[in-house]
Amino acid sequence: MIEITEQLAAQHPNRKSVYVFTLKNSAGTEVKVTNYGAIIMSIKIRKSDGSFNDVVLGFDEPQQYWSDAYLKNYPYYGAAIGRYANRIKGSAITIEGKEYALQGSGSGCQLHGGVEGFDKKVWDKITVNNGQVVLQYVSPDGEEGFPGNLTVQIIFSLNEANEFSYEYKATTDAPTAVNLTHHSYFNLNNGKGRIDMHHLKVHASHYLEQDGNYCTTGRVLPVKGTRNDFSAYQETGNIEHPEKGIDISFPLDKRGIEQVAAEAWCDEEDVKLEVYTTEPVVHLYNSYGSPDITGKNGQPYTAFSAFCFETQVHPNAITIPSFPNTVLKPGEEYYTKTIYKFTNL
């Protein structure tokens, strides 16, 4: 039996109500999400001694996610990302012969949906029952430069197998570009310290080449013999040139929600994370660019304090014909699902 509680936590400056929803299973696993940015605030795994290991970075209160101090050097902690994940080169797209100028995010690209993406919106509460929290956001035609009115739902679910998942569903009234993801920052050591002793694996034998602005070029290269080889477990503190960071997309060798896409564990705790997804790509980011900031329980976060497994279609696919289609048309439904499964080692 999954227990869900709902708390009215704050009022956003736009005067909309902000809630915190807590999902809890019989094993004691507890997840908190908020309708501001559809943010995952915490994922707490109950340990054998009764204490909790909170495996994602974030803040204690939703108000902290829109504070000036946080937005100044903004890492997207735990947020929904849309309309388009990662980077679109040139901050422009062409759909059915018509070009649309997008709101740019610097470095000659649009990042994570623009200046004010889905991560900064107050989503509407639709339903809260049967182990699920369903939120909705309607993105108006022209928002951040994208055509069409896009209706998006995200469904958060927890089950008794210690699987926490999110699903996206979206429809549009005009052809538009859609590529949604979620941006949780994982630190399996209760959010403490750097992730140098975390071991990461992505089930991919290739990666997507990037230009100097981290935009994919269309070339798909083998990981073998490169620092991007996570086809077997790599300890993050021992990768080649770790100070350069990792910010790379990996097309998965096997697709499907039944396949393990990526996995991780750390030396300090006995929890293991497995990621399953309908999406063809896992983007791995080891938070090398994250700011110094104080998070939950007064915990200091720095660069290299976490890693992200962002599931999505190939970044910049809307400008690269050889990459999968990311145009959604009227009458179609966009759908993705990603599962985070937690087990003890």
Summary of the structure (lengths in Angstrom):
residues: 345
radius of gyration: 18.9
end to end distance: 24.7
largest distance: 60.7
contacts: 1184
relative contact order: 0.17
helix: 8%
strand: 48%
